[in-house]
Amino acid sequence: MIEVTAVKSIQDYHLVVTFNTGEVRRFDMRPYLHYPIYQRLENPGFFSLARVDYGTVTWPGDIDIAPETIYHDGLPATPSSV
């Protein structure tokens, strides 16, 4: 099972996510911000509160996104390339 081990929020509503496989993906959250559950993330300060809980990316208020979505829709990256 794919799990998130680290997350970093960066500019323009992107996440840099490290998985338990050692792979790193850059994920664009902008296409998701129009969904009601993610509208609070439009605030850059709130977006920056991204953290890892139980193998997935979460924010306060029970907001999360599936690690499989990030893995499949994210672009391969390295921590030094972002």
N, C-alpha and C positions, 0 to 999 in steps of 0.2 A: 504494500500500500504506500502510495506517495504521500509524504508529509513535509510540511514546511518546518525548517529548523531556524531560519533567520529571515527578517524582513527589514527593509529600510525604505522609507518614503523619500522620494526626490521630487524635483520640480515638475510642473505640468501634470500632476496627478498620476505619476508613475510609481511603481513599486519595484524594488530589486529584491528578489526572493531566492533564498537558498533552500534546496530540498535535501532530504535525507539520502539522496543518491549522490550528493556532491555537486549536482548541476545548479547553475544560477540562471534565472530568467528575469527579464525586464518586462513588466506587465503594465499596460495602459488602462487605468480605471475610467478614463473620460467617457467611453461609450456606455458605461454603467450608471453614470451620475444622474441620468434622467429617471431611473427607477426610484420609486418612493423610498425604499429601504436605504438607498445610498445617497439621498439628497443632502443629508447632513455632512457628507464628505466633501461637498463643494466648498466648505470653509477650509482653507489651507491649514490652519492651525489644528483643526479637528482631524483632517486627513493625516497629519503628521503623527498622530497618536497610534498609528498602526503598530500592532504587536503580534507575537505568536502565542496562541493558546491551543493546547491539545492538537498540534500539528496543522493548524490552519491560521490564516491571517484574520485578525479581529480588530474591532474598534470598540470603544465604550458604547453601551446601549444595545448590546446583543447584535451588533452588525458584524457580519463575516462574509467571506467568499471562499468557495470550495478550492482546495489546493489543486484539484484536477483541472479546474477552469484556468487557473493561473499557469499551470504546467503546459497545458495544451495550447492556450492562446497567447502565452508569453513568448518573447523572443530570446534566444540564447544570449547570454551576456557573461561577462566576468566582472567581479567586484571592481577591478581597476578601470573598466571601460565606462563606468557611469559616474 
